[in-house]
Amino acid sequence: MITDKENSRLRQKDQATIKTEVHKACGFSYIIVRSDGETYGPFVYRGENAVLVFLTWLQTREKIMRSELGPKPIVMTKEDWAKFKAATECHICNESLVKADFRDAFDVYDPNTGEYCGRSHRRCYFKAMRGFEGPMM
């Protein structure tokens, strides 16, 4: 999310302290960029209660995005089922799943498309996910 907030400076009169100005939020604009590159916005507001309106708009947009970005249904083709049934190696490190404690293995799906990627060791999957920036293929 990229945001820009605007403040107005108001002079205070008859202050005995060093503080001579008050910054009051008077507007904002923001644009949301999702991990898949889709953007929402720009959203622009200028007026009273800018901070309250900003937080309210963010909460509303978050609810909408969470419903849109919910888990995709898993898509399994005939080739994917055959690959799943015959899997004996980790699709990330290519080591045997059976020798490396098969209970450690699980199926990996692309979260954006729901496509099946293959079986993987948990340690390989989480190690690969640390630098994850796109579909896991």
HUPE-V373525 format. One record per helix or strand. SS is the DSSP state (@ for helix, = for strand). FROM is the first residue (numbers start at 0). TO is the last residue. If there is no record, write none. Layout:
# HUPE-V373525
SS|FROM|TO / SS|FROM|TO
This chain:
# HUPE-V373525
=|1|10 / =|20|32 / =|38|45 / @|49|67 / =|74|74 / @|77|85 / =|88|88 / =|95|95 / @|101|103 / =|104|108 / =|114|120 / @|121|128
